Amino acid sequence: MKVVIVGAGSIGFQLAKQLIDEGKDVVVLEKDPVIHRYAGERLDCKVELATGTDVEALESLNLGEADFFVALTDSDEVNLASSYIVGAQFPNLMKIIRIRNLEYKSINVIERSVVGPCLVVHPPRETAESIIRSVEYGAVGDIYEFADGEIQLRSFILLKEQSKIVGRSVEQLRNDSAVSFLIPLLRRDGVLRIPTAQTVLAVKDTIYIVSEQNHMGKLIGQFGLGTEDVSKRVVILGGGEIAITVGRLLIGNEEPAVKKSKEKGLLHSLARWLRKTVSIQRYKLKYIEWDYDRCKVIKSRLPDADVLNADVSEESLFEEENLTTAHIFIAVTDNQELNIVTALYAKNTGIRRAIVLVRSKQMHNVAASLGLDVIVSTGNTMVNSIMRHVHGDNVRNIQSLVDGDMEIIELQVGANSNVADRALNEIRFPEINTIITYIYRKEGTILPSGSTVLQADDRVIIVTEQNSRERLVQLFHNGSEKSAPLSAKRK
């Protein structure tokens, strides 16, 4: 597979690195000499110093051999123009275009205007929907959804007072639980690892729990991990497109993109919509934005929201504006350091939950070490979205964790694939750090054992290392050759 990427900024660099690690043929175009040099020294691929609209440079890339053209610069105009140029010459080439500043409703118009297959990715929308998933469940840890929301993986930072879970082993917790679950990942002292049944949980551990969505509330209560109560008052710091999109989704001015497939998935989507509809009137939004012109934009698009034109660094602001009674504080400015500092201050004043937006792996690790409830990475959200499309229909979801080399991938079993009609312990899975967590099929959700037989169209949720992704994708892909039996490595 050949992928041409225009733009070697944080998202383009991260995408290129993941594709290179999978053995893909990657070419990167970057116009900034400093960024070009940085990428060229760190990426094991061809990095050209050129713009995405340089026709001569584009012609030299042998785009006729490419499978994907991905435009990820910071300029919507350049991304669109380069895609129009490529579409005119290579109409069958799949174009993926990053658009930041247009409203979400304009995306369909863009996709129809570009010649040939085209997909528009919208960072504000993708990031806002990630935030909304957390808010809907009370901002109790990061949330990753699989199988149309039927299965969730959620992270929780263990605090001293959570004695129901601290000091106990993974095996003890599973034996005492009334509902099934797994703890496939644990972060301790900044290192992400796969725990064993004998691993004893400690204060400041971050644990990742995977279970059926309708069991998560019981597990949270059983382990004393918090509450899923929906908040009435939400404070949002920032007035950019992400902040506005979050507000519009919360109060129902826009509907989240819903992926429907199977009957049970449709029922989950309906239940989620009903939950949102019931809670729409409960949300009371207050924005804090220092730029007066942006305040006017917020008010024009969210007439029912309170908009405060103020500097969040003013010491008396939280008390004078009665912000401390809010339940959730969402910091989504372009300054990730400001987001982290103000979120910490908000929690110290009494606000129960804090969601912060970060743009780098380093700041994600800092935020996690400080105990902030939910950390959303724009880059990681975008790369995960693009990777799902690059890998094809049998890859239903990919969630790479920012602070490590692990990821959760949802794969659909192809009828003629290497794994169809075979027991898990007969399949040659990657032997190190690979866990088959759950299987979702029409009849219901399965917590599998080694003897569980995979069926066509099963959706399998796997925790694995990022460098094992390509091998897994090929196993589940239709037409792959059957391998010799080998017991699946499950810890």
Buried (B, 14 or more C-beta within 10 A) or exposed (E): BBBBBBBBBBBBBBBBBBBBBBEBBBBBBBBBEEBBBBBBEEBEBEBBBBBBBBEEBBEEBEBEEBEBBBBBBBBBEBBBBBBBBBBEEBEEBBBBBBBBEBBBEEBEEBBEEBBBBBBBBBBBBBBBBBBBBBBBBBBBBBBBBBBBBBBBBBBBBBBEEBEBBBEBBBBBBEEEBEEBBBBBBBBBEEEBBBBEEEBEBEEBBBBBBBBBBEBBBBBBEBBBBBEBEBBBBBBBBBBBBBBBBBBBBBBEBBEBEBEEBBEBBEEBBEEBEEEBEEBEEEBBBBBBBBEEEBBBBBBEBBEEBBBBBBEBEEEEBBEEBEBBEBBBBBBBBEBBEBBBBBBBBBBEBEBBBBBBBBBBBEBBBBBBBBEBBBBBBBBBBBBBBBBBBBBEEBBBBBBBBBBBBBBBBBBBBBEEBBBBEBBBBBBBBBEEBBBBBBBBBEEEBBBBEEEBBBBBBBBBBBBBBBBBBBBBBBBBBBEBEEBEEEBBBBE
